[in-house]
């Protein structure tokens, strides 16, 4: 029996129903519509005949159809049209939303400490890290080239949504503190919902770099004393690979003198020690009359 061609909005609805995660960004939706517009069929069903090159109005038609039929719902707190929930996405948490809307961000500092079980404090603010604006744009350009390949220029010329850095101060009512960080081995992906979190080694390094974002220096020292021993080699590896001279001095002092731990690498780290504000454990505090 002859089967009528499936219109683009219905094809998009079918494709969205297969997504594993119930949140989609404008860029992800744009890529989906663009790919469907280029394809001749979906699930063996012929697509309706369209112009050979997708146009922005095709994306707008699909978005309007999906919104009117309750297939997507804009998420409040983000720029208009930046992020949508799909059916079943009403209970998606703030961590998942953050890692979806910013594909290069990851949870860090006190939020990472909580996820790794290093603190019993429940952060009232979401602490996350993301590249600098310049790095972010570079990562985004690279990701779009990877996603779209030879079709990238056609996608851009058609006016489909680009991968852009989102702006937000809160997610689901929770304030967000977004620090700038390079990605060098900094995070891992959790199994559930694509949440990214700084690795254990990076989390311990961040405690020394930004104690104020990790509950304060006393909480950092308490955390090191309670948890550093079993993760000593992870901490040493992170500090050796990604730490600067100041990081090494601080890490050696805390691990050796505050935690009572030992390792041959500490002797090499000691060579970077000198009297000066940049070498203080807490740079914004006054000098102590006694020091290591």
C-alpha positions as CSV (number, residue, x, y, z in Angstrom):
1,X,0.0,0.0,0.0
2,X,1.2,3.5,-0.9
3,X,2.5,5.4,2.2
4,X,2.3,9.2,2.3
5,X,5.7,10.9,2.8
6,X,6.3,11.9,6.4
7,X,6.5,15.7,7.0
8,X,9.6,17.2,8.7
9,X,7.9,18.2,12.0
10,X,6.6,14.6,12.5
11,X,9.9,13.2,11.6
12,X,11.6,15.4,14.1
13,X,9.1,14.4,16.8
14,X,9.9,10.7,16.1
15,X,13.7,11.4,16.2
16,X,13.4,13.3,19.5
17,X,11.5,10.4,21.1
18,X,14.7,8.3,20.8
19,X,17.0,10.7,22.7
20,X,18.3,9.1,25.8
21,X,18.5,12.3,27.8
22,X,15.3,14.3,28.2
23,X,16.9,17.8,27.6
24,X,18.0,19.3,24.3
25,X,19.7,22.5,23.5
26,X,18.9,24.7,20.5
27,X,22.1,23.6,18.8
28,X,21.2,19.9,19.3
29,X,17.7,20.5,18.0
30,X,19.1,22.4,15.0
31,X,21.5,19.5,14.1
32,X,18.7,17.0,14.3
33,X,16.4,19.1,12.1
34,X,19.2,19.8,9.6
35,X,20.1,16.1,9.4
36,X,16.4,15.1,8.8
37,X,16.0,17.8,6.2
38,X,19.0,16.3,4.4
39,X,17.8,12.7,4.7
40,X,15.4,11.1,2.3
41,X,13.7,8.9,4.8
42,X,13.3,7.9,8.4
43,X,12.5,4.4,9.6
44,X,11.9,3.4,6.0
45,X,9.3,6.1,5.5
46,X,10.0,8.6,2.7
47,X,10.4,12.2,3.7
48,X,8.4,14.8,1.9
49,X,10.2,16.5,-0.9
50,X,12.0,19.7,0.3
51,X,14.4,22.2,-1.2
52,X,17.8,20.7,-1.7
53,X,19.4,23.0,0.9
54,X,17.8,23.3,4.4
55,X,16.6,26.8,5.4
56,X,16.2,28.4,8.7
57,X,12.4,28.5,8.3
58,X,12.4,24.7,8.3
59,X,13.9,24.8,11.8
60,X,11.4,27.4,13.0
61,X,8.5,25.3,11.6
62,X,9.7,22.3,13.5
63,X,10.3,24.2,16.7
64,X,6.8,25.8,16.6
65,X,5.2,22.4,15.9
66,X,7.1,20.7,18.8
67,X,6.3,23.5,21.2
68,X,2.6,23.7,20.2
69,X,2.2,19.9,20.7
70,X,4.0,19.8,24.0
71,X,7.0,17.9,22.7
72,X,9.5,20.5,24.0
73,X,9.2,23.0,26.8
74,X,11.6,26.0,27.2
75,X,13.6,25.9,30.5
76,X,13.2,29.0,32.5
77,X,16.3,30.9,33.7
78,X,18.2,30.5,30.4
79,X,18.2,32.7,27.3
80,X,15.0,32.3,25.3
81,X,15.1,29.2,23.1
82,X,18.5,28.0,24.5
83,X,17.3,24.8,26.3
84,X,14.3,22.6,26.2
85,X,13.0,19.7,28.2
86,X,11.4,16.8,26.5
87,X,8.5,14.6,27.8
88,X,9.9,13.0,31.1
89,X,12.4,15.8,31.6
90,X,10.5,17.8,34.2
91,X,12.5,16.2,37.1
92,X,16.0,16.8,35.5
93,X,18.3,18.2,38.2
94,X,20.3,21.4,38.1
95,X,23.6,19.5,37.6
96,X,22.3,17.8,34.5
97,X,21.0,21.0,33.1
98,X,24.3,22.8,33.6
99,X,26.3,20.0,31.9
100,X,23.8,19.9,29.0
101,X,23.6,23.6,28.2
102,X,27.4,24.1,28.6
103,X,29.0,21.1,26.9
104,X,32.5,22.2,28.2
105,X,31.6,22.8,31.9
106,X,32.0,20.4,34.7
107,X,31.2,20.5,38.4
108,X,34.1,21.5,40.6
109,X,35.3,22.7,44.0
110,X,32.7,22.2,46.8
111,X,30.2,20.6,44.4
112,X,32.8,18.1,43.3
113,X,33.9,17.4,46.9
114,X,30.3,16.5,47.7
115,X,29.9,14.2,44.6
116,X,33.2,12.5,45.5
117,X,32.1,12.0,49.1
118,X,34.9,14.2,50.5
119,X,32.6,16.5,52.4
120,X,29.3,16.2,54.3
121,X,28.4,19.8,53.5
122,X,25.5,20.3,51.1
123,X,26.5,23.2,48.8
124,X,23.8,25.9,48.5
125,X,25.5,27.1,45.4
126,X,26.5,25.1,42.3
127,X,30.3,25.3,41.8
128,X,31.4,24.6,38.2
129,X,34.3,25.3,35.9
130,X,34.3,26.2,32.2
131,X,37.0,27.4,29.8
132,X,37.7,31.1,29.3
133,X,35.6,32.8,26.6
134,X,38.3,32.5,24.0
135,X,39.0,28.8,24.8
136,X,35.3,28.1,24.9
137,X,34.8,29.5,21.4
138,X,37.7,27.5,20.1
139,X,36.3,24.3,21.7
140,X,32.9,25.1,20.2
141,X,34.3,25.6,16.7
142,X,36.1,22.3,16.9
143,X,33.0,20.5,18.2
144,X,30.8,21.9,15.4
145,X,33.4,20.8,12.8
146,X,33.4,17.3,14.4
147,X,29.6,17.2,14.5
148,X,28.8,18.5,11.0
149,X,31.9,17.8,9.0
150,X,31.5,18.9,5.3
151,X,28.0,20.1,6.1
152,X,29.2,22.8,8.5
153,X,29.2,25.7,6.0
154,X,25.8,24.8,4.7
155,X,24.5,24.6,8.3
156,X,25.9,28.0,9.1
157,X,24.7,29.6,5.8
158,X,21.2,28.3,6.4
159,X,21.1,30.2,9.8
160,X,20.6,27.1,12.0
161,X,21.4,27.5,15.7
162,X,25.1,27.6,16.5
163,X,26.9,26.2,19.5
164,X,27.0,29.3,21.8
165,X,28.1,29.8,25.3
166,X,25.0,30.2,27.5
167,X,24.6,32.9,30.2
168,X,22.9,32.2,33.5
169,X,23.2,33.1,37.1
170,X,20.9,30.5,38.6
171,X,19.7,27.0,37.6
172,X,16.3,25.9,39.1
173,X,16.7,28.7,41.7
174,X,20.2,27.6,42.7
175,X,23.0,30.3,42.3
176,X,25.9,29.2,40.1
177,X,29.5,30.1,40.5
178,X,31.4,29.5,37.3
179,X,35.2,29.5,37.5
180,X,37.5,29.6,34.5
181,X,39.7,26.6,33.9
182,X,41.6,24.8,31.2
183,X,40.4,21.2,30.6
184,X,43.7,19.4,30.8
185,X,42.5,16.1,32.2
186,X,40.3,17.9,34.6
187,X,37.0,16.0,34.6
188,X,35.3,12.7,34.2
189,X,31.8,11.8,33.1
190,X,29.5,10.1,35.5
191,X,27.2,7.3,34.3
192,X,24.0,9.1,35.0
193,X,22.6,11.8,32.7
194,X,26.0,13.0,31.3
195,X,27.0,14.9,34.4
196,X,30.7,15.9,34.4
197,X,32.7,16.4,37.5
198,X,36.4,17.2,38.2
199,X,38.5,14.1,38.8
200,X,39.6,13.3,42.4
201,X,43.1,14.5,41.7
202,X,41.9,17.8,40.2
203,X,39.4,18.3,43.1
204,X,42.3,18.0,45.6
205,X,44.4,20.5,43.6
206,X,41.4,22.9,43.3
207,X,41.1,22.9,47.1
208,X,44.6,24.3,47.4
209,X,44.1,26.8,44.6
210,X,40.7,28.1,45.6
211,X,40.1,27.2,49.2
212,X,37.3,29.9,49.4
213,X,35.3,27.9,46.8
214,X,35.8,24.7,48.8
215,X,34.4,25.7,52.2
216,X,37.4,27.7,53.4
217,X,41.0,26.8,54.3
218,X,40.1,25.0,57.5
219,X,37.6,22.8,55.8
220,X,40.2,22.1,53.1
221,X,42.8,21.1,55.7
222,X,40.3,18.9,57.5
223,X,39.4,17.2,54.2
224,X,43.0,16.6,53.4
225,X,43.6,15.1,56.8
226,X,40.6,12.9,56.5
227,X,40.9,11.7,52.9
228,X,44.3,12.5,51.3
229,X,46.1,9.3,52.4
230,X,44.2,6.7,50.2
231,X,44.4,9.1,47.2
232,X,48.0,10.3,47.7
233,X,49.3,9.0,44.4
234,X,46.4,10.5,42.5
235,X,47.1,13.9,44.2
236,X,50.8,13.7,43.5
237,X,50.1,12.8,39.8
238,X,47.8,15.7,39.3
239,X,50.1,18.2,41.0
240,X,53.1,16.9,39.1
241,X,51.3,17.1,35.7
242,X,49.1,20.1,36.1
243,X,50.4,22.0,39.1
244,X,52.7,25.0,39.0
245,X,55.5,25.8,41.4
246,X,53.2,27.4,44.0
247,X,50.8,24.4,43.8
248,X,53.6,22.1,44.5
249,X,54.8,24.0,47.5
250,X,51.4,24.2,49.0
251,X,50.6,20.6,48.3
252,X,53.9,19.4,49.8
253,X,53.4,21.4,52.9
254,X,49.8,20.2,53.5
255,X,50.5,16.6,52.7
256,X,53.7,16.4,54.7
257,X,53.3,18.7,57.6
258,X,49.5,18.8,58.1
259,X,48.7,15.2,57.0
260,X,51.9,13.4,58.1
261,X,52.4,11.8,54.8
262,X,55.6,11.2,53.0
263,X,56.9,10.7,49.4
264,X,60.2,11.2,47.7
265,X,58.7,13.8,45.4
266,X,58.2,16.2,48.3
267,X,61.9,17.0,48.5
268,X,61.8,18.2,44.9
269,X,58.7,20.3,45.6
270,X,60.5,21.9,48.6
271,X,63.0,23.5,46.1
272,X,60.3,25.9,44.9
273,X,59.7,27.3,48.4
274,X,60.5,30.9,49.1
275,X,59.2,33.7,51.4
276,X,56.6,35.7,49.6
277,X,52.9,36.4,49.3
278,X,52.4,34.1,46.4
279,X,53.8,31.2,48.5
280,X,51.4,31.7,51.4
281,X,49.0,28.9,52.0
282,X,46.2,31.5,52.0
283,X,47.4,34.4,49.8
284,X,44.9,37.0,51.1
285,X,45.7,36.4,54.8
286,X,48.5,38.3,56.7
287,X,52.0,36.8,57.1
288,X,52.5,34.5,60.1
289,X,55.5,35.1,62.4
290,X,56.3,31.4,62.0
291,X,56.3,29.6,58.8
292,X,57.4,26.3,57.1
